Amino acid sequence: METNLANQFLAKRTNGIRSSVIREILKITVQDSEFLSFAGGLPNPNLLDQNLLLTATEETIRNYSRVALQYGDSTGYESLRKRIQSDFVDVPVQTNRIFITHGSQQGLDLLGKLFLDVNTNLLLEDPVYLGALQAFSPYRPNMIPLSMEFDGPNLVELEKILSMQKIHCFYTNPSYQNPSTVTWSLEKRKVVASLLDQYGVILFEDEAYKYLDFKGLVFPSISSFRERLDLTFVLGSFSKIISPGFRLGWVVVPELYQKIFTNAKQGNDLNTNQFSQVVMDILLSHLDWKEHLSKIQSYYMKQKEHLVELLKFHLPEVRFEEPKGGMFLWTEYPNVTEGDMMKGIMEKKVVMVPGNEFRLVSTESAFFRMNYSFLPNQEMEEGVKRIVSVYRDIIT
């Protein structure tokens, strides 16, 4: 009865709101400490220097409380925006084109609100980041999947799609993609940039994992090769390289859309958490950035290698491409279904994210996204052993 009453008053667009299976899984693992989770994209909190964080927080309270504890500019704390402009953005922009958001997730929602509706053709990678599907689905665009190869999109398919119908927007996560771990080659970045210019497509480029290459490489953005920067939005985040607890990201917004983006953000939250922004700015001013990144990259590479070794030893049937960076393995379990595997591993108190959560059209193949950044080695090994026991029970 209550459900029917609620549906009576809800807007029709709420039918498109997707739940996050990852958040639901995290709830379960928090409530039951016996669960071992490969599900969340959780950065390791031990990689941030706690003394530097304490220093930055104390300095904020002692010297910047009048700014940090007050409302701020809707576009963001200017000192932090300047730092992002100089250190994190590889397209030519002025500071006023950088908007600080509550994580890149808020940026995705604002872009959806401004550009997507039932008449919009939105091109998405297949598979695609679940958070993007959550952000975009309520606006009910026509979502079109684009097949991915080991080095980026299938260019033949892309050109065919662009030539056959009007694509308004293209969302991509080109570096160590979540969930597939695909990283676009330099050549494909250039070709796609040219095609998007040719067909006049708005690009939403999500660079959340850009700095997590195991060897310290930093690929140039697709946007840096575009001539049509008026059709280009670049999203970044501190969640994976500092901490998700700050809830800070940014969007580079073309000058043409600055006013409407400001208005939309004001209606969303007035301004991004001012205290977090000031602490972040001071923290970055004290941080040895290269050393910090090197520590993250080295640690995640070791974690990836450990998970790969465990799977190759205990479950050689599992298929995956070894990533060059990021936080995940995109694994395929042959001769089973996602449903059977999920049921079995939940009973064994271990969790992964089923692959169909990241797809517009479900497949019968059993793919799972496995995170390696968070679990300690001993718990990772125990988790793999539980998964192996479930898999063996199903196929025998």
Residue, then its C-alpha position, 0 to 999 in steps of 0.5 A: m500500500e505504501t509503495n503504491l502511494a509513493n509511486q502515485f506522487l513520484a516523478k516519472r523520471t524516478n523510474g530510471i533511478r538505479s540502485s548501486v549494488i556496490r553500495e548495497i554490498l558495502k552495507i552488508t560488509v560493514q554490518d558483518s565483519e566476517f565478510l571479505s570484500f573485493a567489491g568496493g573501489l576503496p583506496n587504501p587509507n594507510l597510503l595518506d600521511q596521517n601527520l600531514l593530514l593532521t597538520a593541514t587540518e590544524e592549520t585550517i582551524r587555526n589560520y583559515s577558520r573564517v573562510a573554512l567554516q563559512y559558505g563559499d563561492s559556488t565554483g569552489y575555493e579559488s586557491l584550490r582551483k588554481r592548484i588544480q589548474s596548474d597541477f592536474v589539468d592538461v587542457p588550456v583553461q583559465t581558473n574560472r572554468i574549473f568547478i570544484t564538486h562533491g566528488s566527480q559523481q556530482g559532476l556527472d549528475l550536473l552534466g546529466k541534468l544540463f544535457l540529457d533528456v529523452n531526446t538525447n543520444l548518449l554514447l557509453e563504453d560497454p561495460v561502463y562505470l556504474g556511477a555514470l549509469q546511476a547519474f545519467s539514467p534518471y534523465r532518460p536519454n537513449m543510451i547506446p553501448l560502444s564495444m571496447e577493445f584492449d586499447g580503447p574503443n572499436l573505431v570501426e564501430l564508433e565511426k559507424i555509430l557516429s555516421m548513422q545517427k546523431i550522437h549528442c554526448f559521449y561519456t568515457n573513462p579512458s585511463y584504467q577504466n572502471p570496471s574493464t581496466v582498459t586504457w586507451s592508446l595514444e593513437k586512439r585518443k587522437v583518432v577519437a578526438s578528431l571524430l568527435d570534432q568532426y561530428g560535433v559531439i559533446l565529450f564527458e571525459d572522466e579521469a578519476y584513475k589517471y594517476l594510478d599507472f603502475k609505472g608512473l605514466v600519465f596519458p594525455s587526455i582525449s580532450s587535449f587533442r580536441e579542437r572543439l574545447d567548447l564541446t569538452f568537459v573533463l572530470g577529475s577527482f581526489s578520491k583515488i589519489i588522496s581520500p574519498g572522505f574529502r568528497l572533492g572532485w572537479v569539472v573543467v567547463p567550457e566558457l559557453y556553459q559556465k553560467i548555466f553550470t553555476n546555476a545548476k550547482q547552486g540549486n544542487d548544494l549552494n557550494t562544495n564543502q568549504f572546510s574540505q577544500v581548504v584542508m585539501d589545498i593546504l595538504l597539497s601544499h605540504l605534500d611531496w606529490k611525486e613521492h605520494l603518487s609513487k607510493i600509491q602506484s607501487y603499493y597497488m602494483k604489488q597488490k595487483e600482482h598478489l591477486v593475479e598470482l592467487l588466481k593463476f595458482h588457485l583458479p587458472e580457468v579465470r580469464f582476465e587482462e592484466p591492467k597497467g594501473g588502477m584498482f581492479l581486475w575484470t575477470e570472467y568465470p567460464n561455465v557458470t552464471e553470475g547469479d549462481m556465483m553471487k549466491g554461493i560467494m555470499e553464503k561463503k561471506v565474500v563478495m565481488v561486483p557482478g559484471n552485468e551491473f556495468r552493462l546496458v544489455s546483460t550478457e550470459s557470461a559471468f564477469f566480475r569486478m575484483n578490487y585489489s587495493f584494500l584487502p591485506n594479503q592474508e585476507m585476499e588469499e582467504g577470499v580467493k580460496r572461498i571463491v574457488s570453493v564456490y566455483r568448484d562446487i558449481i562446475t562439478 
